[in-house]
């Protein structure tokens, strides 16, 4: 996934829809177990540039704005596998804290 340019909102919506309609079901189809499915989901998000939408590019994110995040939330509502919840503390608390307050050390 290229992160060199910011997609238009329409382009991003199409990207998210394609991921959710095509990649996500295929990725999880044959997998069993919360840990295995959760890790596969997170890996697929990362591989498709959808894991850290608003993070700076230099930290592995896409550097996208609130409008892009809103599209992700609209399109993914009810479609994120329940196994993703196992990463709630890391993704919802640890990553933002490190991003906002961490140092190079």
N, C-alpha and C positions, 0 to 999 in steps of 0.2 A: 504494500500500500504506500503510495507516494504521499508525503506530507509537505511537499515543496510549495504548494499553493493552496489557498483557501477556496474550497468549493462554494459555489453559489448555494443558496438555501434549497433550491429545487434539485440541484445535483446531489447535495448531501442527503436530502430526503430519499431520492432514488437509491443512493448507496446503502442507506440504512434499510430500506425496504428489501433490497436485493439480499443483503446479509440475513435479515430475519426470515425471508421466504425461502432462500436457497441454501445458504451455508449453515445456519443454525440447526435446522432439522437433520441435515445430513451428518453434521458433527456429532450429534447426540444420539442418533438413531440406534446404534448397536451397543451403547455403553450402559453399564449398570453400576449402581453405587453412587452415593452422594459425592464422595471425594473425587472419584474418577470423572463424573459428569461435570462437577463444578470446575475442576482444573481444565477440562477440555473446553468448556464454555469460555473461561477467562483467556485461555490460549488463543481461541478463535477470535475473540474480541481484539486481543493484542495484534494478532497476525493481520487483521483487517483494518487496523488503525482506529479501532473504536473503544479502546480500553481507557484512555485518558484524554478525552476530547478537549478539555479546557486547560490541560497542562502545557507548559512551554515545550516546544519542539526539542530543545536541547536536553529535556528530561524524559523523552520518549512519548510525549503527547502530540496533539495536533495543533494546539494553540488556537482553538476555535472559540467563538464568542457565545454569549447567552442564547442568541437566536438558534444557533446550531444545537446547543444543549436542549433547548425546548423541543426541537424536532426529534432528537433522540428519545426524549421522555414521551412525546406523543406517540411515536411509532412503536416504541418498545413496551408500552404499557400493557401489562398482562401477557407479555410474550417472553419475558426473561425467565429462564428456568429457576425453579425454587432453590436449586443447589447453589445458585449465586449468593444466597444469603450467608453461606459459610465464610464469605470474604467481607462481610459488612464492616467489621472493625478495621480491618486493614485498608480497605478501599475508602471507607467513609470517614475514618478518623486518623489513622496512622499516615497514610499517603498525604492528605492535605496538611497535616501538621509538619511533616518533613519538608514538603514543598514550600510552605510559607515561612517556616522558622529554622529549617536546617542550614547548616553551613557546609563548606567543602570538606571539613574534617569529618 
